[in-house]
Amino acid sequence: MNEHSFPSVTVVIGAAARREILSHRLNRFLYAHFLLVLLAGLLPLLTPDDALVRGAAWWLLHAVLYTVSLSALLLGLVSAHAEKEEFTWLLGQPSGMGPWLMGKIAALTGLVTAASALLALPSIFAGGASRDLLIASVGAAGVSAVGAAAGLALGFWIRDPVRGLVAAVAIWFGVLFGTDLLLLASAGVPAVRDHPDLWVAALMTNPLDAYRITVLFTVERAAFSGIEAGRLAGWWVAHAIPWFASLCVFWFFTAAGVAWLGCRRRLDN
């Protein structure tokens, strides 16, 4: 039985992935996303020649935080809303919606991670290739993948485009600024000062904060050595890159699971 079901699942995954890529050929938002990423990749060229190698990662860091992450989130939202008429068809598929969703997420992830390569190419061609640039650009691909998956999940749960757009911007704003504002507001609380690991853990679990601080650790070689930050901060300094990679994988599959639950909800309704 498994020998007969496995090919059918792979066929559905491949067909869904190809359909997703073909549908995006008519999606102007995808071209806008690619253009935005390319323009962000050109920003390091504004630095003087002798500072390009060191400054490229900083340009990419800010571009990813303030533009690319939001664009990837909205691209996933648009992709989900494009499937409004497909769920009735999914009910009649013997393989179920799981393989279809896997193919869709795989294709969408491939598109946004491929777009992230445009962030580093201008700097590489200008002679700014470095380990720091590689870390910043690969991290950008991870942030983009998480953002696209989160947007897809949000789109499956919120069907109205306007409400979905408002919710997406609100979530992005909260992830980008909300955690930092709460931590700053609570920094003077005695209980927080007595348990610094809790303060650090909040930063570690936020993908945008983790990306920002990982670049800070690797580019500037900065650390928490000058403050009483607890053992967790020391461990984070020593394992910043593996932690960030694991965090992106965790949030990506969490978002994929939420997207699957959103699909089930729409089918049940």
QUIBEL-V282782 format. One record per residue. N is the residue number from 0. RES is the residue in one small letter. SS is DSSP state (alpha for helix, beta for strand, coil for the rest). NEAR is the number of other ideal C-beta (glycine too) atoms within 8 Angstrom. Layout:
[[N;RES;SS;NEAR] [N;RES;SS;NEAR]]
This chain:
[[0;m;coil;4] [1;n;alpha;5] [2;e;alpha;6] [3;h;alpha;7] [4;s;alpha;9] [5;f;alpha;8] [6;p;alpha;8] [7;s;alpha;10] [8;v;alpha;10] [9;t;alpha;9] [10;v;alpha;8] [11;v;alpha;13] [12;i;alpha;13] [13;g;alpha;9] [14;a;alpha;9] [15;a;alpha;15] [16;a;alpha;13] [17;r;alpha;10] [18;r;alpha;10] [19;e;alpha;13] [20;i;alpha;11] [21;l;alpha;7] [22;s;alpha;9] [23;h;alpha;10] [24;r;coil;6] [25;l;coil;5] [26;n;coil;11] [27;r;alpha;6] [28;f;alpha;9] [29;l;alpha;10] [30;y;alpha;8] [31;a;alpha;9] [32;h;alpha;13] [33;f;alpha;10] [34;l;alpha;8] [35;l;alpha;11] [36;v;alpha;14] [37;l;alpha;10] [38;l;alpha;8] [39;a;alpha;14] [40;g;alpha;15] [41;l;alpha;8] [42;l;alpha;10] [43;p;alpha;15] [44;l;alpha;9] [45;l;alpha;5] [46;t;coil;9] [47;p;coil;5] [48;d;alpha;5] [49;d;alpha;4] [50;a;alpha;8] [51;l;alpha;15] [52;v;alpha;11] [53;r;alpha;10] [54;g;alpha;10] [55;a;alpha;17] [56;a;alpha;14] [57;w;alpha;10] [58;w;alpha;13] [59;l;alpha;18] [60;l;alpha;12] [61;h;alpha;8] [62;a;alpha;13] [63;v;alpha;17] [64;l;alpha;11] [65;y;alpha;8] [66;t;alpha;10] [67;v;alpha;15] [68;s;alpha;15] [69;l;alpha;12] [70;s;alpha;13] [71;a;alpha;16] [72;l;alpha;16] [73;l;alpha;12] [74;l;alpha;16] [75;g;alpha;18] [76;l;alpha;15] [77;v;alpha;12] [78;s;alpha;17] [79;a;alpha;16] [80;h;alpha;11] [81;a;coil;8] [82;e;coil;9] [83;k;coil;7] [84;e;coil;6] [85;e;coil;7] [86;f;alpha;11] [87;t;alpha;7] [88;w;alpha;8] [89;l;alpha;12] [90;l;alpha;7] [91;g;coil;5] [92;q;coil;10] [93;p;coil;4] [94;s;coil;10] [95;g;coil;8] [96;m;alpha;11] [97;g;alpha;8] [98;p;alpha;13] [99;w;alpha;14] [100;l;alpha;13] [101;m;alpha;10] [102;g;alpha;17] [103;k;alpha;15] [104;i;alpha;12] [105;a;alpha;10] [106;a;alpha;13] [107;l;alpha;15] [108;t;alpha;12] [109;g;alpha;10] [110;l;alpha;13] [111;v;alpha;16] [112;t;alpha;11] [113;a;alpha;7] [114;a;alpha;11] [115;s;alpha;13] [116;a;alpha;10] [117;l;alpha;11] [118;l;alpha;15] [119;a;alpha;14] [120;l;alpha;9] [121;p;alpha;12] [122;s;alpha;14] [123;i;alpha;10] [124;f;alpha;6] [125;a;coil;9] [126;g;coil;8] [127;g;coil;11] [128;a;coil;8] [129;s;coil;10] [130;r;alpha;6] [131;d;alpha;13] [132;l;alpha;16] [133;l;alpha;10] [134;i;alpha;14] [135;a;alpha;17] [136;s;alpha;13] [137;v;alpha;8] [138;g;alpha;13] [139;a;alpha;14] [140;a;alpha;12] [141;g;alpha;14] [142;v;alpha;16] [143;s;alpha;16] [144;a;alpha;14] [145;v;alpha;13] [146;g;alpha;16] [147;a;alpha;17] [148;a;alpha;17] [149;a;alpha;13] [150;g;alpha;18] [151;l;alpha;17] [152;a;alpha;15] [153;l;alpha;16] [154;g;alpha;15] [155;f;alpha;11] [156;w;alpha;8] [157;i;coil;8] [158;r;coil;6] [159;d;coil;6] [160;p;alpha;6] [161;v;alpha;6] [162;r;alpha;8] [163;g;alpha;15] [164;l;alpha;10] [165;v;alpha;8] [166;a;alpha;10] [167;a;alpha;14] [168;v;alpha;9] [169;a;alpha;8] [170;i;alpha;11] [171;w;alpha;12] [172;f;alpha;9] [173;g;alpha;9] [174;v;alpha;10] [175;l;alpha;10] [176;f;alpha;7] [177;g;alpha;9] [178;t;alpha;12] [179;d;alpha;8] [180;l;alpha;8] [181;l;alpha;9] [182;l;alpha;11] [183;l;alpha;7] [184;a;alpha;6] [185;s;alpha;9] [186;a;coil;9] [187;g;coil;5] [188;v;coil;7] [189;p;alpha;5] [190;a;alpha;6] [191;v;alpha;12] [192;r;alpha;9] [193;d;alpha;6] [194;h;coil;9] [195;p;alpha;13] [196;d;alpha;10] [197;l;alpha;8] [198;w;alpha;12] [199;v;alpha;14] [200;a;alpha;9] [201;a;alpha;11] [202;l;alpha;12] [203;m;alpha;12] [204;t;alpha;7] [205;n;coil;10] [206;p;alpha;12] [207;l;alpha;11] [208;d;alpha;11] [209;a;alpha;14] [210;y;alpha;16] [211;r;alpha;10] [212;i;alpha;11] [213;t;alpha;14] [214;v;alpha;15] [215;l;alpha;9] [216;f;alpha;13] [217;t;alpha;11] [218;v;alpha;12] [219;e;coil;5] [220;r;coil;6] [221;a;coil;5] [222;a;coil;7] [223;f;coil;9] [224;s;coil;4] [225;g;coil;4] [226;i;coil;5] [227;e;coil;4] [228;a;coil;9] [229;g;alpha;10] [230;r;alpha;6] [231;l;alpha;12] [232;a;alpha;12] [233;g;alpha;10] [234;w;alpha;8] [235;w;alpha;13] [236;v;alpha;10] [237;a;alpha;6] [238;h;coil;8] [239;a;alpha;12] [240;i;alpha;9] [241;p;alpha;7] [242;w;alpha;12] [243;f;alpha;13] [244;a;alpha;9] [245;s;alpha;8] [246;l;alpha;12] [247;c;alpha;13] [248;v;alpha;8] [249;f;alpha;8] [250;w;alpha;12] [251;f;alpha;13] [252;f;alpha;8] [253;t;alpha;8] [254;a;alpha;13] [255;a;alpha;12] [256;g;alpha;8] [257;v;alpha;10] [258;a;alpha;15] [259;w;alpha;11] [260;l;alpha;8] [261;g;alpha;13] [262;c;alpha;13] [263;r;alpha;9] [264;r;alpha;10] [265;r;alpha;10] [266;l;alpha;10] [267;d;alpha;5] [268;n;coil;4]]
